[in-house]
Amino acid sequence: MSNSAQLDNVSVVKKSNIYFDGKCISHNVIFADGTKKSVGVIFASSLRFNTGAPEIMEIVGGLCKVRLADASDWTSYGAGQQFSIPGNSYFDIETLETVDYVCHFG
């Protein structure tokens, strides 16, 4: 992960991914080495995301609370912070402000 404000030398999949009736919208980006990430926004909501592969959620802007699977406590995350989710799991997220994020798969 980088602190850069942009992702360089990528291909962008034109079709957006729209989840939860438009509360989360993202685009997939693919790097030259085949690495895939998604770049998106989560609007004010409380949602549960399921994971297939492990993920790292990098918060670019906004504020949210997250509860990982089997955790009882919520943790707050803001711009410049990240959290990891194992594969075949889930996390609950409550956006306190609109959240911009990059999801790193793998």
Backbone hydrogen bonds, N-H to C=O, Kabsch-Sander energy under -0.5 kcal/mol:
donor,donor_aa,acceptor,acceptor_aa,energy
8,D,6,Q,-0.5
11,S,30,I,-2.8
13,V,28,N,-2.7
14,K,12,V,-0.5
17,N,26,S,-3.3
18,I,16,S,-0.6
19,Y,17,N,-0.5
19,Y,24,C,-3.0
22,G,19,Y,-0.6
23,K,19,Y,-0.8
23,K,20,F,-1.5
24,C,19,Y,-1.7
25,I,41,V,-2.2
26,S,17,N,-2.3
27,H,39,V,-2.1
29,V,37,K,-3.0
30,I,11,S,-2.9
31,F,35,T,-2.9
32,A,9,N,-0.7
34,G,31,F,-2.4
37,K,29,V,-2.3
38,S,103,C,-1.9
39,V,27,H,-2.6
40,G,101,Y,-2.3
41,V,25,I,-2.3
42,I,99,V,-2.6
43,F,23,K,-3.0
43,F,41,V,-0.5
47,L,93,I,-2.8
49,F,91,F,-2.7
51,T,89,S,-2.7
55,E,85,I,-2.5
56,I,104,H,-2.1
57,M,83,F,-2.9
58,E,56,I,-0.7
58,E,102,V,-2.9
59,I,57,M,-0.6
59,I,81,Q,-3.0
60,V,58,E,-0.7
60,V,100,D,-2.7
61,G,100,D,-1.6
63,L,97,E,-0.5
64,C,77,Y,-2.4
65,K,94,E,-2.4
66,V,75,T,-2.7
67,R,92,D,-2.4
69,A,90,Y,-1.6
71,A,68,L,-2.2
75,T,66,V,-2.6
77,Y,64,C,-2.7
79,A,62,G,-0.7
80,G,59,I,-2.6
81,Q,78,G,-2.0
83,F,57,M,-1.8
85,I,55,E,-2.9
88,N,52,G,-1.0
91,F,49,F,-2.1
92,D,67,R,-2.7
93,I,47,L,-2.8
94,E,65,K,-2.7
95,T,45,S,-2.3
95,T,93,I,-0.5
96,L,63,L,-2.4
96,L,94,E,-0.5
97,E,63,L,-2.0
99,V,42,I,-2.4
100,D,61,G,-1.9
101,Y,40,G,-2.5
102,V,58,E,-2.1
103,C,38,S,-3.2
104,H,56,I,-2.9
104,H,102,V,-0.6
105,F,36,K,-1.2
105,F,103,C,-0.6
106,G,54,P,-2.1
